[in-house]
Amino acid sequence: MSDNNEKTTVAAQGATDYGYVSSGNTAGNVRLIKNYALFLFPKGDSTFVAPTGVAWTPPASKKPIGYSTEDGAVLHPEPGDSTDYKAHNGDIVLSDTDPGYWTLQLAAMEGRKDVVSAYFDVDVDSDGGISIKGAGLKKEWILVLVALDQQDRPFLLYGTNAKVSDRDDVSLKSSEIMNFSMTFKMLKGANGEQFHAWGLVTDSSK
């Protein structure tokens, strides 16, 4: 009787199709960002039209920041702090975590008006001059990053409200290209959302 049970179990295992183990791997879902354009709009810019998907085009007069360094742009999560509340015997009875925030890091290589304005946190004069009174950061920006992968599939990231939170030094020497390395911190919008993104999902199956 035992032998019959073992044969039945082996037969059942042999009938199982394990093709799903490797069939779930789809090279077409792998992505490499080949090129992107980042647009900076001052908060309140009347020319800005918010994206509602990947089918977005900038205003005719609006130009992207241009070249950035080979490190590209980096979307980074910054988790919030966690606080544990304990009972009288030391048991953790409640654990609360702040929502945290996201950042977009990049190093712009072109001295365009929006780049200089964001980096130095000033308004650029009509003659291209700037006047610096301090190193604080107050200006707020709207970010739109449009990228294309190796198959020319679009990806769009829309930061509803952002602020420069960190900057690297600007190198002034012959052995390095001058660039304006900045980190934009995503702030909460009117509905509490920090950014929207379209085009990340490449597999439409459920």
C-alpha contacts under 8 A as a table, 3 or more apart, distances in Angstrom:
res1	aa1	res2	aa2	distance
1	M	4	N	5.27
1	M	5	N	6.49
2	S	5	N	5.17
2	S	6	E	6.33
3	D	6	E	5.15
3	D	7	K	6.22
4	N	7	K	5.12
4	N	8	T	6.16
5	N	8	T	5.09
5	N	9	T	6.22
6	E	9	T	5.11
6	E	10	V	6.19
7	K	10	V	5.15
7	K	11	A	6.03
8	T	11	A	5.10
8	T	12	A	6.14
9	T	12	A	5.10
9	T	13	Q	6.26
10	V	13	Q	5.11
10	V	14	G	6.08
11	A	14	G	5.02
11	A	15	A	6.24
12	A	15	A	5.23
12	A	16	T	6.67
13	Q	16	T	5.40
14	G	17	D	7.97
17	D	20	Y	7.56
18	Y	21	V	5.86
19	G	22	S	6.05
19	G	23	S	6.01
20	Y	23	S	4.82
20	Y	24	G	5.90
21	V	24	G	6.32
22	S	25	N	5.81
23	S	26	T	7.48
26	T	29	N	5.72
26	T	30	V	7.55
27	A	30	V	5.47
28	G	31	R	7.68
28	G	202	T	7.98
29	N	202	T	5.48
29	N	203	D	6.59
31	R	149	D	6.00
31	R	150	Q	6.70
32	L	149	D	5.23
32	L	150	Q	5.75
33	I	36	Y	7.43
33	I	147	A	6.60
33	I	148	L	5.83
33	I	149	D	4.25
33	I	150	Q	6.49
34	K	147	A	7.65
34	K	148	L	6.06
34	K	149	D	5.24
34	K	150	Q	5.93
35	N	147	A	5.77
35	N	148	L	5.63
35	N	149	D	7.11
36	Y	145	L	6.86
36	Y	146	V	5.49
36	Y	147	A	3.98
36	Y	148	L	6.23
37	A	64	P	5.74
37	A	65	I	7.13
37	A	66	G	6.84
37	A	145	L	5.75
37	A	146	V	5.36
37	A	147	A	6.41
38	L	64	P	5.29
38	L	65	I	5.89
38	L	66	G	7.58
38	L	143	L	7.12
38	L	144	V	5.78
38	L	145	L	4.35
38	L	146	V	6.44
39	F	62	K	7.87
39	F	63	K	6.94
39	F	64	P	4.62
39	F	65	I	6.20
39	F	143	L	5.92
39	F	144	V	5.18
39	F	145	L	6.31
40	L	64	P	7.26
40	L	65	I	7.44
40	L	114	D	6.36
40	L	115	V	7.97
40	L	141	W	6.43
40	L	142	I	5.90
40	L	143	L	5.17
40	L	144	V	6.80
41	F	45	D	6.24
41	F	48	F	7.09
41	F	114	D	7.76
41	F	141	W	5.63
41	F	142	I	4.99
41	F	143	L	6.58
42	P	45	D	5.51
42	P	139	K	7.78
42	P	140	E	6.43
42	P	141	W	4.71
42	P	142	I	6.23
43	K	139	K	7.92
43	K	140	E	5.50
43	K	141	W	4.86
43	K	142	I	5.89
43	K	161	N	7.32
45	D	48	F	5.74
47	T	59	P	6.72
48	F	58	P	7.80
48	F	59	P	7.20
49	V	58	P	7.89
51	P	54	V	7.36
51	P	55	A	7.67
51	P	56	W	5.69
51	P	158	Y	7.07
52	T	55	A	7.64
52	T	56	W	7.49
53	G	56	W	6.70
53	G	156	L	7.32
53	G	197	A	7.83
53	G	198	W	5.79
54	V	146	V	7.93
54	V	154	P	6.44
54	V	155	F	6.40
54	V	156	L	5.53
54	V	198	W	5.94
54	V	199	G	6.74
58	P	62	K	6.18
58	P	63	K	7.96
59	P	62	K	5.26
63	K	66	G	7.89
65	I	68	S	7.95
65	I	108	A	6.80
65	I	110	E	6.85
65	I	112	R	6.39
65	I	114	D	7.13
65	I	115	V	6.44
66	G	108	A	7.31
66	G	109	M	7.46
66	G	110	E	6.21
67	Y	108	A	6.20
67	Y	109	M	5.51
67	Y	110	E	6.15
68	S	71	D	7.87
68	S	72	G	6.30
68	S	106	L	6.94
68	S	107	A	5.31
68	S	108	A	4.22
68	S	109	M	4.95
68	S	110	E	7.45
68	S	179	N	7.81
69	T	72	G	5.82
69	T	106	L	7.68
69	T	107	A	5.71
69	T	108	A	6.63
69	T	109	M	6.52
69	T	179	N	7.82
71	D	106	L	7.70
71	D	107	A	7.97
72	G	106	L	6.22
72	G	107	A	7.47
73	A	104	L	6.71
73	A	105	Q	5.52
73	A	106	L	4.64
73	A	107	A	7.65
74	V	103	T	7.97
74	V	104	L	5.56
74	V	105	Q	4.99
74	V	106	L	6.56
75	L	102	W	7.11
75	L	103	T	5.83
75	L	104	L	4.67
75	L	105	Q	6.52
76	H	102	W	5.63
76	H	103	T	5.11
76	H	104	L	6.26
76	H	105	Q	7.60
77	P	100	G	7.79
77	P	101	Y	6.25
77	P	102	W	4.53
77	P	103	T	6.44
78	E	100	G	5.65
78	E	101	Y	5.28
78	E	102	W	5.68
78	E	103	T	7.44
79	P	98	D	7.56
79	P	99	P	6.67
79	P	100	G	4.47
79	P	101	Y	6.49
80	G	97	T	6.10
80	G	98	D	4.40
80	G	99	P	5.23
80	G	100	G	3.75
80	G	101	Y	7.25
81	D	97	T	5.71
81	D	98	D	5.53
81	D	100	G	7.44
82	S	95	S	6.91
82	S	96	D	5.62
82	S	97	T	4.17
82	S	98	D	6.43
83	T	95	S	5.74
83	T	96	D	5.19
83	T	97	T	6.23
84	D	92	I	6.28
84	D	93	V	7.73
84	D	94	L	5.94
84	D	95	S	4.43
84	D	96	D	6.37
85	Y	92	I	5.66
85	Y	93	V	5.97
85	Y	94	L	5.13
85	Y	95	S	6.15
86	K	89	N	7.67
86	K	90	G	5.38
86	K	91	D	5.32
86	K	92	I	4.34
86	K	93	V	5.56
86	K	94	L	7.07
87	A	90	G	5.35
87	A	91	D	5.38
87	A	92	I	6.39
87	A	93	V	6.28
88	H	91	D	7.46
92	I	95	S	7.17
101	Y	185	K	7.28
101	Y	186	M	6.38
101	Y	187	L	7.39
101	Y	194	Q	7.60
102	W	185	K	6.18
102	W	186	M	5.47
102	W	194	Q	7.56
103	T	183	T	6.39
103	T	184	F	5.37
103	T	185	K	4.49
103	T	186	M	5.71
104	L	183	T	5.65
104	L	184	F	5.11
104	L	185	K	6.68
104	L	186	M	7.74
105	Q	181	S	7.62
105	Q	182	M	5.93
105	Q	183	T	4.30
105	Q	184	F	6.28
106	L	181	S	5.74
106	L	182	M	5.70
106	L	183	T	6.49
107	A	179	N	5.98
107	A	180	F	5.28
107	A	181	S	3.75
107	A	182	M	6.04
108	A	111	G	7.83
108	A	115	V	7.02
108	A	179	N	5.49
108	A	180	F	5.08
108	A	181	S	6.13
108	A	182	M	7.91
109	M	177	I	7.44
109	M	178	M	6.40
109	M	179	N	4.32
109	M	180	F	6.30
110	E	115	V	7.56
110	E	179	N	7.07
111	G	115	V	6.22
111	G	116	V	6.09
112	R	115	V	5.25
112	R	116	V	6.23
113	K	116	V	5.37
113	K	117	S	6.00
113	K	124	V	6.63
113	K	128	G	7.63
114	D	117	S	5.02
114	D	118	A	6.01
115	V	118	A	5.27
115	V	119	Y	6.07
115	V	180	F	7.43
116	V	119	Y	5.17
116	V	120	F	5.96
116	V	121	D	7.82
116	V	122	V	7.93
116	V	124	V	7.64
116	V	180	F	7.84
117	S	120	F	5.56
117	S	121	D	5.35
117	S	122	V	5.03
117	S	123	D	5.63
117	S	124	V	6.07
118	A	121	D	4.97
118	A	122	V	7.03
118	A	139	K	7.31
118	A	164	V	7.04
119	Y	164	V	7.44
119	Y	167	R	7.28
119	Y	180	F	6.66
119	Y	181	S	7.99
119	Y	182	M	6.79
120	F	132	I	7.56
120	F	135	A	7.27
120	F	137	L	7.98
121	D	135	A	7.87
121	D	136	G	7.34
121	D	137	L	5.75
121	D	138	K	6.76
121	D	139	K	5.97
122	V	130	I	6.95
122	V	131	S	7.40
122	V	132	I	7.29
122	V	139	K	7.77
123	D	130	I	6.95
124	V	128	G	5.84
124	V	129	G	5.97
124	V	130	I	5.29
125	D	128	G	5.17
125	D	129	G	5.16
125	D	130	I	6.13
126	S	129	G	7.32
132	I	135	A	7.85
137	L	163	K	7.65
137	L	164	V	6.61
137	L	165	S	7.25
138	K	163	K	7.34
139	K	163	K	6.48
139	K	164	V	7.83
140	E	161	N	6.58
140	E	162	A	5.59
140	E	163	K	4.83
140	E	164	V	7.70
141	W	160	T	7.97
141	W	161	N	5.74
141	W	162	A	5.02
141	W	163	K	6.00
142	I	158	Y	7.63
142	I	159	G	5.76
142	I	160	T	5.37
142	I	161	N	5.16
142	I	162	A	6.02
143	L	157	L	7.73
143	L	158	Y	5.67
143	L	159	G	4.73
143	L	160	T	6.75
143	L	161	N	7.41
143	L	162	A	7.09
144	V	156	L	7.08
144	V	157	L	5.70
144	V	158	Y	4.60
144	V	159	G	6.31
145	L	156	L	5.63
145	L	157	L	5.09
145	L	158	Y	6.55
146	V	154	P	6.97
146	V	155	F	5.81
146	V	156	L	4.55
146	V	157	L	6.58
147	A	154	P	5.65
147	A	155	F	5.08
147	A	156	L	6.33
148	L	151	Q	7.54
148	L	152	D	4.94
148	L	153	R	5.37
148	L	154	P	4.69
148	L	155	F	6.27
149	D	152	D	5.05
149	D	153	R	5.45
149	D	154	P	6.76
149	D	155	F	7.92
150	Q	153	R	7.38
153	R	199	G	7.64
154	P	199	G	6.00
155	F	197	A	7.37
155	F	198	W	5.79
155	F	199	G	4.38
155	F	200	L	6.18
156	L	197	A	5.55
156	L	198	W	5.30
156	L	199	G	6.45
157	L	195	F	7.03
157	L	196	H	5.85
157	L	197	A	4.40
157	L	198	W	6.66
158	Y	195	F	5.51
158	Y	196	H	5.13
158	Y	197	A	6.18
159	G	162	A	6.45
159	G	186	M	6.53
159	G	194	Q	6.36
159	G	195	F	4.35
159	G	196	H	6.54
160	T	186	M	7.79
160	T	187	L	7.72
160	T	188	K	7.73
160	T	189	G	5.95
160	T	193	E	7.99
160	T	194	Q	6.41
160	T	195	F	5.79
160	T	196	H	7.82
161	N	186	M	6.14
161	N	187	L	5.33
161	N	188	K	6.67
161	N	189	G	6.04
161	N	194	Q	7.08
161	N	195	F	7.98
162	A	184	F	5.97
162	A	185	K	5.43
162	A	186	M	4.50
162	A	187	L	5.28
163	K	184	F	5.30
163	K	185	K	5.30
163	K	186	M	6.72
163	K	187	L	7.22
164	V	167	R	7.59
164	V	182	M	6.58
164	V	183	T	5.64
164	V	184	F	4.32
164	V	185	K	6.00
165	S	182	M	7.69
165	S	183	T	5.76
165	S	184	F	5.74
165	S	185	K	5.73
166	D	182	M	5.84
166	D	183	T	5.09
166	D	184	F	7.31
167	R	180	F	7.63
167	R	181	S	5.66
167	R	182	M	4.53
167	R	183	T	6.32
168	D	180	F	7.24
168	D	181	S	5.31
168	D	182	M	6.61
169	D	180	F	7.65
169	D	181	S	7.50
170	V	178	M	6.23
170	V	179	N	6.11
170	V	180	F	6.09
170	V	181	S	7.68
171	S	176	E	6.86
171	S	177	I	7.47
171	S	178	M	5.55
171	S	179	N	7.24
172	L	176	E	7.55
172	L	178	M	6.37
173	K	176	E	5.94
173	K	177	I	7.82
173	K	178	M	7.93
174	S	177	I	7.50
186	M	194	Q	5.52
186	M	195	F	7.10
187	L	194	Q	5.55
188	K	191	N	7.50
188	K	192	G	4.90
188	K	193	E	5.32
188	K	194	Q	4.65
189	G	192	G	5.07
189	G	193	E	5.35
189	G	194	Q	5.90
190	A	193	E	7.42
193	E	196	H	7.75
197	A	200	L	7.17
198	W	201	V	7.80
199	G	202	T	7.17
201	V	204	S	7.18
